[in-house]
Amino acid sequence: MTTTHLVQVFGLEGDSGTRAAQRFFKERRIPISFVDLRRHRLAPAEMRRFVDRLGAAALLDPTSAPYRDGGLAYIALDEAAIVERLLADARLLRLPLVRFDNEVAAGRDEATWKGWLKRSGA
């Protein structure tokens, strides 16, 4: 009996990293649930799951226009302030955010995704 693992991909429609994650899992016939962050905000509890495992700074995308335009490279932000900004503007996130069972990853990270599948036997 095989266990079905559901992958959640949080991202923005049209984002290249988000598309890459969707394609990666679909090519391996792993069911995914896509959450378009333009339509549905990331819930604070879901954000906390990523922050607890990766740290808030790891979720920030320093190459994004809102990061540069907001001068965030020059502002010292604690974790709570980073989380507040990420919840307010999904364009600041290092996309995609991917959750596989209790594992999480931020950004295009195929090596991590492959490791998840290998460990799960998927």
C-alpha positions in Angstrom: 0.0 0.0 0.0 1.5 3.4 -1.0 0.9 6.6 0.9 -0.2 9.6 -1.1 1.8 12.7 -0.2 0.3 16.0 -1.0 2.6 18.9 -1.9 1.4 22.4 -1.3 3.0 25.1 -3.6 2.5 28.7 -2.5 3.4 31.2 -5.2 2.3 33.7 -7.7 0.7 32.7 -11.1 3.3 33.5 -13.7 6.3 33.4 -11.4 9.1 31.2 -13.0 10.1 29.5 -9.7 6.4 28.7 -8.9 6.0 27.2 -12.4 9.2 25.2 -12.0 7.9 23.7 -8.7 4.6 22.8 -10.2 6.3 21.2 -13.2 8.8 19.3 -11.0 6.1 17.6 -9.0 3.7 17.0 -11.8 6.4 15.3 -13.9 6.8 12.9 -11.0 3.1 12.4 -10.7 3.0 13.9 -7.2 -0.4 15.6 -6.5 0.0 19.2 -5.7 -2.3 21.9 -4.3 -1.4 25.3 -5.7 -2.2 28.4 -3.6 -2.0 31.6 -5.7 -0.9 34.3 -3.2 -2.5 37.0 -5.3 -5.9 35.5 -4.6 -5.3 34.0 -1.1 -3.1 35.5 1.5 -0.7 33.2 3.3 -2.3 32.4 6.7 -0.3 33.6 9.7 -0.2 30.0 11.0 1.2 28.7 7.6 3.8 31.5 7.6 4.8 30.5 11.2 5.4 26.9 9.9 7.9 28.2 7.4 9.5 30.7 9.8 9.9 28.1 12.5 11.8 25.8 10.2 13.7 28.2 7.9 13.8 31.5 9.7 12.1 34.7 8.6 15.2 36.1 6.8 15.3 33.0 4.6 11.9 33.8 3.3 12.8 37.3 2.1 13.7 37.7 -1.6 16.4 40.3 -1.8 16.1 40.4 -5.6 12.5 41.4 -5.6 11.4 44.9 -6.6 9.5 45.5 -3.4 12.6 44.6 -1.4 14.8 47.1 -3.3 12.1 49.8 -3.6 11.4 49.5 0.2 15.1 49.9 1.0 14.9 46.7 3.1 18.6 46.0 2.5 19.4 49.1 4.6 16.9 48.5 7.4 17.6 46.3 10.4 14.4 44.2 10.9 13.8 41.6 13.6 12.0 38.4 12.8 8.6 39.8 13.8 9.0 42.8 11.5 10.1 40.6 8.6 7.0 38.3 9.1 4.7 41.4 9.2 6.1 42.6 5.9 5.9 39.2 4.3 2.3 38.8 5.3 1.5 42.3 3.9 3.2 41.8 0.6 3.7 38.3 -0.9 6.0 39.8 -3.6 8.7 39.9 -0.9 8.7 36.1 -0.5 11.4 33.9 -1.9 9.0 31.9 -4.1 7.9 29.3 -4.3 7.1 28.2 -0.8 6.7 24.4 -0.9 5.4 22.2 1.9 5.6 18.4 1.7 4.1 16.7 4.8 6.0 18.4 7.6 8.9 19.6 5.4 9.2 23.1 4.0 11.4 24.9 1.5 11.6 28.4 0.2 12.7 29.2 -3.4 13.5 27.0 -6.2 15.2 24.1 -4.5 15.0 20.9 -6.6 17.7 19.2 -4.6 15.6 19.4 -1.4 12.5 18.4 -3.3 14.2 15.3 -4.7 15.4 14.4 -1.2 11.9 14.5 0.1 10.6 12.2 -2.6 13.5 9.8 -2.1 13.0 9.6 1.7 9.2 9.2 1.3 9.6 6.5 -1.4 7.4 8.6 -3.7 
